[in-house]
Amino acid sequence: MKQNWLKSILPHLYAILIFLVISLAFSSPVLDGRELRQSDNISWKASSEEARAYHDSTGIRPLWTNSVFGGMPTYQTYLMSDNYTAYIQPLATLFLPKPMNFLMLAMLGFYFLLNVMGFRHWVNVIGAVAFGLSSNSLIFIATGHDTKTLSIAYFAFVLGVSCSLIKAGCCWAPSSPVSACAC
């Protein structure tokens, strides 16, 4: 019994190891202590500076800033730290440094989706690597579109869970885009 369990999980552990090595290879400067300079993140820090200074001096959460486009709401440029998903995110990305975490999460998510859809193991690994290293993902990571990259990576998990629920007969959704996939 124990031997069968280990034998069934071993291919998945190999896949995770492959994803980790590929993420590490693409993000190797992180190991030297270097940080990816993402232009949108630099712009965001600059545009939220006025709101951050106001909050630090008064303790009041600002709702408006005049530093971007002649004025705009701060929910687009300045977020407070009371967002509890910020504590879940490192766990979901295996505590890997940025940008390794984005690549790993995207590959794991698509691997999960392809497993749910019933493809062969080597197809799952190749598909996950292709999804994780797609040109859009790398461009989004390089420019600082972190939330967009995470949304795309998490969507593979959501689609995989939806497909498995449909397969299990837990829900019936003939008009949803999920049922259109080959679940």
C-alpha positions as CSV (number, residue, x, y, z in Angstrom):
1,M,0.0,0.0,0.0
2,K,2.7,2.4,1.0
3,Q,4.8,1.5,-2.1
4,N,1.8,2.3,-4.5
5,W,1.2,5.7,-2.8
6,L,4.8,6.7,-3.2
7,K,4.9,5.4,-6.8
8,S,1.8,7.5,-7.7
9,I,3.1,10.7,-6.2
10,L,6.7,10.5,-7.5
11,P,5.9,11.8,-11.0
12,H,4.3,14.9,-9.5
13,L,7.3,15.5,-7.3
14,Y,9.6,15.2,-10.3
15,A,7.4,17.8,-12.1
16,I,7.6,20.2,-9.2
17,L,11.4,19.7,-9.2
18,I,11.5,20.5,-12.9
19,F,9.4,23.6,-12.4
20,L,11.6,24.7,-9.6
21,V,14.8,24.2,-11.6
22,I,13.4,26.1,-14.6
23,S,12.2,29.0,-12.4
24,L,15.6,29.1,-10.8
25,A,17.3,29.1,-14.2
26,F,15.2,32.0,-15.4
27,S,15.6,34.0,-12.1
28,S,19.2,33.1,-11.2
29,P,20.2,36.8,-10.5
30,V,17.9,36.7,-7.5
31,L,20.3,34.3,-5.9
32,D,23.1,36.9,-6.2
33,G,20.9,39.4,-4.3
34,R,19.9,41.4,-7.4
35,E,16.4,42.6,-7.8
36,L,14.3,42.9,-10.9
37,R,13.7,46.6,-11.8
38,Q,10.1,46.6,-12.9
39,S,9.1,50.0,-14.4
40,D,5.5,49.9,-13.4
41,N,6.4,49.1,-9.8
42,I,8.8,52.1,-9.8
43,S,6.1,54.3,-11.2
44,W,3.6,53.0,-8.6
45,K,6.0,53.8,-5.7
46,A,6.4,57.3,-7.0
47,S,2.7,57.9,-7.5
48,S,1.8,56.6,-4.1
49,E,4.4,58.7,-2.3
50,E,2.0,61.6,-1.6
51,A,-0.7,59.3,-0.1
52,R,1.9,57.4,1.9
53,A,3.4,60.6,3.4
54,Y,-0.1,61.9,4.3
55,H,-1.0,58.7,6.1
56,D,2.3,58.7,7.9
57,S,1.9,62.2,9.1
58,T,-1.8,62.2,10.0
59,G,-2.7,58.5,10.5
60,I,-5.7,59.0,8.2
61,R,-6.1,56.9,5.2
62,P,-6.2,59.2,2.2
63,L,-8.9,58.7,-0.4
64,W,-7.6,61.1,-3.1
65,T,-4.2,62.0,-4.5
66,N,-3.2,65.0,-6.6
67,S,0.1,63.5,-7.8
68,V,-1.3,61.3,-10.6
69,F,-3.1,62.7,-13.7
70,G,-4.1,65.9,-11.8
71,G,-5.9,63.8,-9.2
72,M,-7.4,60.4,-8.8
73,P,-8.7,58.0,-6.1
74,T,-5.9,56.4,-4.0
75,Y,-7.4,52.9,-4.2
76,Q,-5.6,52.6,-7.6
77,T,-2.2,53.7,-6.3
78,Y,-2.0,53.3,-2.5
79,L,-3.1,50.1,-0.7
80,M,-3.0,49.7,3.0
81,S,-1.5,46.6,4.7
82,D,-4.8,45.4,6.1
83,N,-5.3,43.1,3.1
84,Y,-5.2,39.6,4.5
85,T,-4.5,37.9,1.2
86,A,-1.0,39.4,1.5
87,Y,-0.4,36.7,4.2
88,I,-1.7,33.9,2.0
89,Q,0.3,34.9,-1.1
90,P,3.8,33.8,0.1
91,L,2.3,30.4,1.1
92,A,0.7,29.9,-2.4
93,T,4.0,30.8,-4.1
94,L,6.0,28.5,-1.9
95,F,7.9,31.4,-0.2
96,L,10.0,31.8,-3.3
97,P,11.5,35.2,-4.1
98,K,10.1,37.4,-6.9
99,P,10.1,36.6,-9.9
100,M,10.7,32.9,-9.3
101,N,7.3,32.7,-7.4
102,F,5.4,33.9,-10.5
103,L,6.9,31.4,-12.8
104,M,6.5,28.5,-10.3
105,L,2.9,29.4,-9.6
106,A,2.0,29.6,-13.3
107,M,3.6,26.3,-14.0
108,L,2.0,24.6,-11.0
109,G,-1.4,26.0,-11.9
110,F,-1.3,24.8,-15.5
111,Y,0.1,21.4,-14.5
112,F,-2.9,21.0,-12.1
113,L,-5.3,22.0,-14.9
114,L,-3.8,19.6,-17.4
115,N,-3.8,16.8,-14.8
116,V,-7.5,17.4,-14.1
117,M,-8.2,17.3,-17.9
118,G,-6.6,13.9,-18.1
119,F,-3.6,14.4,-20.3
120,R,-0.5,12.2,-20.1
121,H,2.1,13.2,-17.5
122,W,4.8,14.4,-20.0
123,V,2.2,16.5,-21.8
124,N,1.3,18.1,-18.5
125,V,4.9,19.0,-17.7
126,I,5.6,20.4,-21.2
127,G,2.3,22.3,-21.3
128,A,3.0,23.8,-17.8
129,V,6.5,24.9,-18.8
130,A,5.1,26.4,-22.0
131,F,2.4,28.2,-20.1
132,G,4.8,29.5,-17.4
133,L,7.4,30.7,-19.9
134,S,5.0,32.2,-22.4
135,S,6.1,35.5,-23.8
136,N,3.3,37.4,-22.2
137,S,4.1,36.1,-18.8
138,L,7.8,37.1,-19.1
139,I,6.9,40.5,-20.4
140,F,4.3,41.1,-17.6
141,I,6.9,40.1,-15.0
142,A,9.6,42.3,-16.5
143,T,7.4,45.4,-16.6
144,G,5.9,44.9,-13.2
145,H,2.3,43.8,-13.9
146,D,2.4,41.6,-10.8
147,T,-1.3,41.4,-10.2
148,K,-2.0,40.6,-13.8
149,T,0.6,37.8,-13.8
150,L,-0.9,36.4,-10.6
151,S,-4.4,36.5,-11.9
152,I,-3.4,34.5,-15.0
153,A,-1.6,32.0,-12.9
154,Y,-4.5,31.6,-10.4
155,F,-7.0,31.3,-13.3
156,A,-5.4,27.9,-14.2
157,F,-6.2,26.7,-10.7
158,V,-9.7,28.0,-10.8
159,L,-10.4,26.4,-14.1
160,G,-8.9,23.1,-12.9
161,V,-11.1,23.1,-9.8
162,S,-14.1,24.0,-11.9
163,C,-13.4,21.2,-14.3
164,S,-13.0,18.7,-11.5
165,L,-16.3,19.7,-10.0
166,I,-18.0,19.3,-13.3
167,K,-16.4,15.9,-13.8
168,A,-17.4,14.8,-10.3
169,G,-21.0,15.8,-11.0
170,C,-21.0,18.4,-8.2
171,C,-22.2,21.1,-10.5
172,W,-23.8,21.3,-13.9
173,A,-23.0,24.4,-16.0
174,P,-23.8,23.8,-19.7
175,S,-23.6,27.5,-20.5
176,S,-20.4,28.3,-18.7
177,P,-17.0,28.6,-20.5
178,V,-15.7,25.9,-18.2
179,S,-18.0,23.2,-19.7
180,A,-16.7,24.1,-23.1
181,C,-13.2,22.9,-22.2
182,A,-12.6,19.2,-22.6
183,C,-13.2,18.4,-18.9
